[in-house]
Amino acid sequence: MTETNPRHFLDVDDLSAAELDEVLGLAAEYKAEQQAGVLHDDLDNQTLGMVFEKPSTRTRVSFETGMTQLGGHAVFLSDSDLQLGRGEPLKDTSRALSRYVDVLMARLFDHEALEEIAAYADVPVVNGLTDDAHPCQTLADLLTIQEHTGGLSEATVAWVGDGNNVAQSFVIGAALAGIDLTIATPEGYEIDADVIERAGELGPAPTVSDDPAAAVDGADVVYTDVWVSMGQEDEREEKLAAFDGYQVNDDLLADAADDVAVMHCLPAHRGEEITDDVLESDHAIVWDQAENRLHAQKGLLVWLCEYA
């Protein structure tokens, strides 16, 4: 069970462009075969340990279901289930869990805590979300864009809203995939400068703007996320004021491509970053996007356990 040098997935650029393409290819295969009724046992008798500090709908259910569909098993571990909540060091928890499970997924607040878990783990560690990054969401996003456009390098995408953890991983993934990306964020809520620099080293650098209308002009895909993330509730009024004009609504989409696809990683605050009308329209592909968390993560888990 124990590996000497496991591959981890803490952010998207832990994969090369070729490896990203390989994982997405596996994901597409699993999706097609599941829809055809084909069963898999690629991870038969293997166990995924899932450590959660933050609540979740899509992350928990998609990982747990994915392991079941691959013939494996998942164990949910909240703060109250672990000795972490009683003061055990992260490195001790990581080393102990590595003796029981074949892969670890952690959904945490602090990205440095995830890095510490990975540093002491003898099995692959997957980032299920931290305050800095959400790379599994990006895998699902890229799979969804690939399905709804002529191909990733053919897509013109606009990110409108907060430069949060979802946005930061998406910027990295878009560069690796060769996507033409424009980002529109208000002053004070931009993507971190080092993330923009990393993206430029990996592929086409994103265009950075504070003009949502200009960003969506001609876009094939428009992507947004909540303005007030978990743990930021005390900043709510300040953020709502700062993001005035950034709502994805019918007026904003008027200059996008006629068949523009609208993405949101969910949960959505309807009436804030996106209107109910847009989210319920034929332009929204958010449910494909949510479903693709399952398929993308199956591809990732098999790649980490069998190919990496």
Secondary structure, DSSP 4 states (H G I P E B T S, - for coil): ---SS---BSSGGGS-HHHHHHHHHHHHHHHHHHHTT----TTTT-EEEEEESS--SHHHHHHHHHHHHTT-EEEEEEGGGSGGGGT--HHHHHHHHHTT-SEEEEE-S-HHHHHHHHHH-SS-EEEEE-SS--HHHHHHHHHHHHHHSS-GGG-EEEEES---HHHHHHHHHHHHHT-EEEEE--TT-PPPHHHHHHHHHHSSPPEEES-HHHHHTT-SEEEE--SS-TT-GGGHHHHHHHTTT--B-HHHHTTS-TT-EEEE-S---BTTTB-HHHHTSTTB-HHHHHHHHHHHHHHHHHIIIII-
